[in-house]
Amino acid sequence: MTDTWAVIGCGNAKQDEPAKAVHLYTSNYFQLKREYADHFADKTIVLSAEHGLITGYSTIEPYDTTLEDRDRETLVDEVAWNLESPGTHHPFADEILLLAGKDYASVYHDALERQRDFGGDAVADGIEVVDVFAEADLGGIGEQMGWIRRAVDRDLRQPDDGSTEQQTGLDRFGGRTKVAATDGGPNQ
């Protein structure tokens, strides 16, 4: 059985009081990514500009830190360290679904490389990291939200078989889920 984890990029809109990480962020975009993670993953981790990687069930205070506020290399180091930390230690997963915009995804991928360079075991042999938005070749937030909504509503995790312009390399999901039509057409 595959143990799938989702890593979700955080958001600016937050509750005014402490909350579990998966409930702190209030934007429709974050909530939709969380719904996708709840639907297709066994565990959710948040990639936060303030905290690095944090388990979805950890209670955190609201904060105003953005990627622009952080030294990028320091954040990459922090995330690389988090890859070995309790609760976010990746060898316990077989697959990671990365649901983050390109800047957060870049931090995550660089942290994975840095962690490998230092001989860490966070991404053991056999773990797949699926950068969902990049592999589905999705543009901005609106396109990502539409794609996620269709995936969750139809219980489908991937785009269709190539008959639309959004088809990409998500064939690795073949056999696990039905194919989703990304053009509003019927499922295949």
C-alpha positions in Angstrom: 0.0 0.0 0.0 1.3 3.4 -0.9 1.7 6.0 1.9 1.1 9.3 0.2 1.8 12.7 1.9 0.8 16.1 0.6 3.1 19.2 1.1 1.0 22.3 0.7 2.4 25.8 0.3 1.0 28.2 2.9 -1.0 31.4 2.2 -1.3 35.0 3.3 -4.9 34.9 4.5 -5.0 33.5 8.1 -7.3 33.2 11.1 -6.7 35.7 13.8 -6.0 33.1 16.5 -3.8 30.0 16.8 -5.0 27.0 14.9 -3.8 23.7 13.5 -1.7 24.4 10.4 -4.2 23.0 8.0 -6.9 25.2 9.4 -4.9 28.4 10.0 -4.9 29.5 6.3 -8.3 30.8 5.1 -7.9 31.6 1.4 -10.0 29.6 -1.0 -6.8 28.6 -2.8 -5.3 27.0 0.3 -8.6 25.4 1.3 -8.9 23.8 -2.1 -5.3 22.5 -1.9 -6.1 21.1 1.5 -9.3 19.4 0.2 -7.2 17.8 -2.6 -4.7 16.6 0.1 -7.4 15.3 2.3 -8.9 13.4 -0.6 -5.7 11.9 -2.1 -3.1 11.9 0.7 -2.6 10.1 4.0 -0.9 13.0 5.7 -0.6 16.7 5.2 2.4 18.9 5.8 2.4 22.7 5.3 5.4 24.5 3.7 5.4 27.8 5.6 7.5 30.9 5.1 7.6 31.3 8.8 8.0 27.7 10.0 9.5 25.7 7.1 7.8 22.3 7.0 5.2 21.8 9.7 2.7 18.9 10.2 -0.9 19.8 9.5 -2.0 18.9 13.0 0.5 21.2 14.7 -1.0 24.3 16.3 0.7 27.6 15.2 0.2 31.3 15.8 -0.9 33.5 12.9 2.1 35.3 11.3 2.9 37.8 8.6 6.1 36.4 7.2 6.3 35.9 3.4 9.0 34.4 1.2 10.1 37.9 0.4 10.8 38.4 4.1 13.1 35.4 4.4 16.6 34.9 3.3 16.1 32.2 0.7 19.2 30.1 1.5 18.3 30.1 5.2 14.8 28.9 4.5 16.1 26.2 2.2 18.4 25.1 5.0 15.5 25.1 7.5 13.3 23.0 5.2 16.2 20.6 4.5 16.5 20.2 8.3 12.7 19.7 8.6 13.0 16.8 6.2 14.7 14.9 9.0 12.6 16.2 11.8 9.9 14.2 13.6 6.5 14.5 11.9 8.0 15.7 8.7 10.6 13.0 8.2 10.0 11.9 4.6 11.3 8.3 4.6 8.0 7.3 6.1 6.2 8.2 2.8 6.3 6.4 -0.5 5.0 9.5 -2.4 4.9 13.2 -1.9 2.3 15.4 -3.7 3.7 18.9 -3.8 0.9 21.5 -4.0 2.7 24.8 -4.0 3.3 27.7 -6.3 6.5 27.8 -8.2 8.5 29.9 -5.6 7.5 27.6 -2.7 8.1 24.5 -5.0 11.6 25.8 -5.8 12.4 26.1 -2.1 11.2 22.6 -1.5 13.1 21.1 -4.4 16.3 22.9 -3.4 15.9 21.7 0.2 15.6 18.1 -1.1 18.8 18.6 -3.1 20.6 20.1 -0.1 19.4 17.3 2.2 20.7 14.7 -0.3 24.1 16.6 -0.6 24.5 16.3 3.2 23.8 12.5 3.1 20.3 12.7 4.7 17.8 10.0 4.1 14.7 12.1 3.8 14.0 11.1 0.3 14.8 7.4 0.3 15.0 5.3 -2.9 11.5 4.7 -4.2 9.9 7.9 -2.9 8.3 9.9 -5.7 7.9 13.7 -5.4 5.1 14.8 -7.7 5.1 18.5 -8.3 1.4 18.5 -9.1 1.0 21.9 -10.6 4.2 21.8 -12.6 3.6 18.3 -14.0 0.1 19.2 -14.9 1.5 22.3 -16.7 -1.0 24.5 -14.9 -0.7 28.3 -15.0 -1.9 30.7 -12.4 -4.0 30.2 -9.3 -7.3 30.3 -11.1 -6.2 27.4 -13.5 -4.9 25.4 -10.6 -8.0 25.9 -8.5 -10.2 24.8 -11.5 -8.1 21.7 -12.0 -8.1 20.7 -8.3 -11.9 21.3 -8.1 -12.5 18.9 -11.0 -10.0 16.3 -9.6 -11.7 16.2 -6.2 -15.3 16.4 -7.5 -14.7 13.5 -9.9 -12.4 11.5 -7.5 -9.7 11.8 -10.1 -6.1 12.6 -9.5 -4.6 13.3 -12.9 -5.4 15.1 -16.2 -6.7 13.2 -19.2 -4.9 11.1 -21.8 -3.5 14.0 -23.9 -6.6 15.0 -25.8 -6.4 18.5 -24.2 -3.5 21.0 -23.9 -3.1 20.3 -20.2 -1.9 16.7 -20.5 1.6 16.2 -19.0 3.7 13.6 -17.4 1.3 12.5 -14.7 1.0 9.0 -16.3 2.7 7.6 -13.2 -0.8 7.6 -11.7 -2.1 5.3 -14.4 -4.0 2.4 -12.9 -4.5 4.1 -9.6 -7.2 6.5 -10.6 -9.5 7.1 -13.5 -8.4 9.7 -16.0 -9.9 13.2 -15.5 -11.1 15.3 -18.4 -9.5 18.7 -18.0 -11.6 20.4 -20.7 -14.9 19.9 -18.9 -15.7 16.8 -21.0 -16.8 13.5 -19.7 -14.4 11.3 -17.7 -12.7 8.5 -19.7 
